[in-house]
Amino acid sequence: MTLSSRRILPLLLIAFSFFILSSCKDQSRKVVKIGYMNCNNEQETKHRFVPLTRYLSDKVGVEFVMVPVDTHDFEKRFNQGEFAFTHTNSLIYIVLKERKNLTLVASEKRGNFGSRSGGAIIARKGSGIEKLEQIKGKKFAFGPMLAPTGYLAEYDLMLRSGIDPEKDFASYTIPSGSFKHEKLIYGVMFGEYDVSAATLMDLEVMTKEGKITADDFTILAQTPLIPYCTFGAAANADPALVEKVRKALLELKPTDTADVDGEKVKVMKAAWIDGYEALVDKDYDPVREMAKRVNMPPYQKF
């Protein structure tokens, strides 16, 4: 063995030992999966919530893994045990609460209305549609069917106003593909639909980003404000772990960062949120009442 080889060998042994110790440390951490409901698409969901997942891992001492899940598959995959924690809209939370006794962990805050949001029914400014009763006989567009403020709340508002979407429109549709919520707003702006549902959050964000202006649309009606994005935990999740996750979410600050691909990323900025709030299950009762009136899950009667 040469002199240089004898010098290099101890360094290699030290590096190998460090690698083994690091691997053992990683393997010793409990792995827990969080299912995140895809809103616009999977890529965007990962971009937004990988930093938050890393933050929770660091704060709680558990190896959290994010699982992007399409809305229509969410209940099935949760029932199959793919993940123990959930990040969904308020309607999916209620479905899992009623059917699987999901535990409420924390509610997301974002925009002008904090942990709540609402829906609106909009027409293009100058279209001649100025009042809600004028939407009968028009072409209408809804957001995804399980969207609380893109479908449920607007459908309920119309029923309570004497408008039956199944009978009173020339047609109604739900846009396909990604970014369905933005497509509702652009569809009205460019004349594909006469009227559409629109979440107040999307109107707020698109205005802030300069994609639209307040003068582009007439808001014909606005729904009540209801809780929106919500963290939940499976009924059999460790109560101590649930409390640690809740505490970490409620303590999240704008300055908190997470390491993602060697870069320090601000967690709240990446996730487009303003923090989390500790709501109680009763705060979701208005969503339940809407779902019952509209004959939506988990209360639908065939």
BELVEN-V991468 format. One record per pair of residues at least 24 apart in sequence whose ideal C-beta (glycine too) atoms are under 10 Angstrom apart, sorted by the first residue. I is the first residue (numbers start at 0). J is the second residue. If there is no record, write none. Layout:
# BELVEN-V991468
I:J  I:J
This chain:
# BELVEN-V991468
25:62  26:62  27:62  28:56  28:59  28:60  28:61  28:62  28:63  29:59  29:60  29:61  29:62  29:63  29:237  29:240  30:56  30:61  30:62  30:63  30:64  31:55  31:56  31:59  31:61  31:62  31:63  31:64  31:82  31:83  31:84  31:232  31:236  31:237  31:240  31:244  32:62  32:63  32:64  32:65  32:66  32:80  32:81  32:82  32:83  32:84  33:63  33:64  33:65  33:66  33:68  33:82  33:83  33:84  33:85  33:86  33:230  33:231  33:232  33:244  34:65  34:66  34:67  34:68  34:72  34:73  34:76  34:77  34:81  34:82  34:83  34:84  34:85  34:86  34:87  34:91  34:231  35:65  35:66  35:67  35:68  35:73  35:82  35:84  35:85  35:86  35:87  35:228  35:230  36:67  36:68  36:69  36:70  36:72  36:73  36:85  36:86  36:87  36:88  36:91  36:92  36:145  36:228  36:229  37:67  37:68  37:69  37:70  37:72  37:73  37:177  38:70  38:87  38:88  38:143  38:146  38:177  38:178  38:179  38:180  38:228  39:176  39:177  39:178  39:179  39:180  39:181  40:67  40:69  40:176  40:177  40:178  41:67  41:68  41:69  41:177  42:67  42:177  43:67  43:177  43:178  43:271  44:68  44:69  44:86  46:259  46:264  46:269  46:270  46:271  47:86  47:266  47:268  47:269  47:270  47:271  47:272  48:86  48:266  48:269  48:270  48:271  48:272  49:257  49:259  49:260  49:264  49:266  49:269  49:270  50:255  50:256  50:257  50:258  50:259  50:262  50:263  50:264  50:265  50:266  50:267  50:268  50:269  50:270  51:86  51:230  51:247  51:248  51:251  51:255  51:257  51:264  51:266  51:267  51:269  51:270  51:272  52:84  52:86  52:257  52:259  52:266  52:270  53:256  53:257  53:258  53:259  53:264  53:266  54:247  54:248  54:251  54:255  54:256  54:257  54:258  54:259  54:264  54:265  54:266  54:267  54:269  54:270  55:84  55:230  55:243  55:244  55:247  55:248  55:251  55:257  55:266  56:247  56:257  57:247  57:255  57:256  57:257  57:258  58:243  58:244  58:246  58:247  58:248  58:250  58:251  58:255  58:257  59:240  59:242  59:243  59:244  59:246  59:247  60:240  60:243  61:237  61:240  61:243  61:244  63:244  70:143  70:144  70:145  70:146  71:143  71:144  71:145  73:145  74:98  74:99  74:145  74:296  74:297  77:101  77:231  77:233  80:233  80:235  82:232  82:233  83:231  83:232  83:233  83:234  83:235  83:236  83:237  83:240  83:241  83:244  84:230  84:231  84:232  84:233  84:236  84:240  84:241  84:244  85:229  85:230  85:231  85:232  85:233  86:228  86:229  86:230  86:231  86:270  87:145  87:227  87:228  87:229  87:230  87:231  88:116  88:143  88:145  88:146  88:147  88:148  88:149  88:151  88:225  88:226  88:227  88:228  88:229  88:286  89:114  89:115  89:116  89:147  89:148  89:151  89:225  89:226  89:227  89:228  89:229  89:278  89:282  89:283  89:285  89:286  89:287  89:289  89:290  90:144  90:145  90:146  90:147  90:148  90:150  90:151  90:152  90:225  90:226  90:227  90:229  90:283  90:286  90:287  90:289  90:290  90:295  90:296  90:297  91:145  91:146  91:147  91:229  91:231  91:296  92:147  92:226  92:227  92:228  92:229  92:230  92:231  92:280  92:283  92:286  93:147  93:226  93:229  93:280  93:283  93:284  93:286  93:287  93:289  93:290  93:295  93:296  93:297  93:298  94:145  94:290  94:295  94:296  94:297  94:298  95:229  95:231  95:233  95:234  95:297  96:229  96:231  96:234  96:280  96:283  96:287  96:297  97:287  97:290  97:296  97:297  97:298  98:296  98:297  99:231  99:233  99:234  99:235  100:233  100:234  100:235  101:229  101:231  101:232  101:233  101:234  101:236  101:280  102:230  102:231  102:232  102:233  102:234  102:235  102:236  102:238  102:241  102:245  102:280  103:226  103:229  103:230  103:231  103:232  103:241  103:245  103:277  103:278  103:279  103:280  103:282  103:283  104:229  104:230  104:231  104:232  104:236  104:241  104:242  104:244  104:245  104:248  104:249  104:275  104:277  105:228  105:229  105:230  105:231  105:244  105:245  105:246  105:247  105:248  105:249  105:251  105:274  105:275  105:276  105:277  105:278  106:226  106:227  106:228  106:229  106:230  106:248  106:275  106:276  106:277  106:278  106:279  106:282  106:283  107:226  107:227  107:228  107:229  107:230  107:248  107:270  107:271  107:272  107:273  107:274  107:275  107:276  108:227  108:228  108:251  108:267  108:272  108:273  108:274  108:275  108:276  109:200  109:203  109:204  109:227  109:228  109:267  109:270  109:271  109:272  109:273  109:274  110:199  110:200  110:201  110:202  110:203  110:204  110:207  110:227  110:271  110:272  110:273  111:199  111:200  111:203  111:224  111:273  112:199  112:200  112:203  112:224  112:225  112:227  113:224  113:226  113:227  113:273  113:274  113:276  114:224  114:225  114:226  114:227  114:228  114:229  114:273  114:274  114:275  114:276  114:277  114:278  114:282  115:148  115:199  115:200  115:223  115:224  115:225  115:226  115:227  115:276  115:278  115:282  115:285  116:147  116:148  116:149  116:152  116:198  116:199  116:200  116:201  116:203  116:222  116:224  116:225  116:226  116:227  116:228  117:147  117:148  117:152  117:153  117:156  117:198  117:199  117:200  117:221  117:222  117:223  117:224  117:225  117:227  118:142  118:146  118:147  118:148  118:149  118:150  118:151  118:152  118:153  118:154  118:155  118:156  118:196  118:197  118:198  118:199  118:200  118:201  118:202  118:220  118:221  118:222  118:223  118:224  118:225  119:148  119:152  119:153  119:156  119:184  119:195  119:196  119:197  119:198  119:199  119:201  119:202  119:216  119:217  119:218  119:219  119:220  119:221  119:222  120:152  120:153  120:156  120:157  120:160  120:162  120:194  120:195  120:196  120:197  120:217  120:218  120:219  120:220  120:221  120:222  121:153  121:183  121:184  121:187  121:188  121:192  121:194  121:195  121:196  121:197  121:202  121:215  121:216  121:217  121:218  121:219  121:220  121:221  122:187  122:192  122:193  122:194  122:195  122:216  122:217  122:218  122:219  123:186  123:187  123:188  123:189  123:190  123:192  123:193  123:194  123:195  123:215  123:216  123:217  124:187  124:188  124:212  124:213  124:214  124:215  124:216  124:217  125:214  125:215  125:216  125:217  126:187  126:190  126:193  126:194  126:216  126:217  127:193  127:217  128:187  128:193  128:194  128:217  128:219  129:217  129:219  130:217  130:219  130:220  131:156  131:157  131:160  131:161  131:162  131:194  131:218  131:219  131:220  132:160  132:161  132:162  132:167  132:219  132:220  133:193  133:194  133:219  134:160  134:162  134:164  134:167  134:168  134:193  134:194  134:195  134:219  134:220  135:161  135:162  135:163  135:166  135:167  135:168  135:169  135:194  136:167  136:168  136:169  136:193  137:167  137:168  137:169  137:170  137:171  137:192  137:193  137:194  137:195  138:168  138:169  138:170  138:171  138:172  138:186  138:187  138:190  138:191  138:192  138:193  138:194  138:195  139:164  139:167  139:168  139:169  139:170  139:171  139:172  139:183  139:187  139:192  139:193  139:194  139:195  139:196  140:168  140:170  140:171  140:172  140:173  140:174  140:179  140:182  140:183  140:184  140:186  140:187  140:191  140:192  140:193  140:194  140:195  140:196  140:197  141:171  141:172  141:173  141:174  141:179  141:183  141:192  141:195  141:196  142:173  142:174  142:179  142:180  142:181  142:182  142:183  142:195  142:196  142:197  142:198  142:201  143:173  143:174  143:179  143:180  144:173  144:293  144:295  144:296  145:295  145:296  146:173  146:179  146:180  146:183  146:196  146:198  146:227  147:198  147:222  147:225  147:226  147:227  147:228  147:283  147:285  147:286  147:289  147:290  147:295  148:180  148:196  148:197  148:198  148:199  148:200  148:201  148:222  148:223  148:224  148:225  148:227  148:286  149:173  149:179  149:180  149:183  149:195  149:196  149:197  149:198  149:200  149:201  150:179  150:183  150:196  150:198  150:293  150:295  151:196  151:222  151:225  151:286  151:289  151:290  151:292  151:293  151:295  152:196  152:198  152:199  152:221  152:222  152:223  152:224  152:225  152:285  152:286  152:289  152:293  153:194  153:195  153:196  153:197  153:198  153:220  153:221  153:222  153:289  153:293  154:196  154:222  154:289  154:292  154:293  154:294  154:295  155:222  155:223  155:285  155:286  155:288  155:289  155:290  155:291  155:292  155:293  155:295  156:196  156:219  156:220  156:221  156:222  156:223  156:289  156:293  157:196  157:220  157:222  157:293  158:289  158:292  158:293  158:294  159:220  159:222  159:289  159:292  160:219  160:220  162:220  164:196  164:293  168:193  168:194  169:193  171:195  171:196  180:204  180:205  181:205  181:210  181:211  184:210  184:211  184:215  184:216  185:210  185:211  187:211  187:215  187:216  187:217  188:215  188:216  194:219  196:222  197:221  198:222  198:227  199:224  199:227  200:227  200:228  200:271  204:271  222:285  222:289  223:285  223:286  223:288  223:289  224:285  225:282  225:283  225:284  225:285  225:286  225:287  225:288  225:289  226:276  226:278  226:280  226:282  226:283  226:284  226:285  226:286  227:286  228:270  228:272  228:275  229:275  229:278  229:282  229:283  230:275  245:275  245:277  246:277  247:275  248:272  248:274  248:275  248:276  248:277  249:274  249:275  249:276  249:277  250:274  250:275  251:275
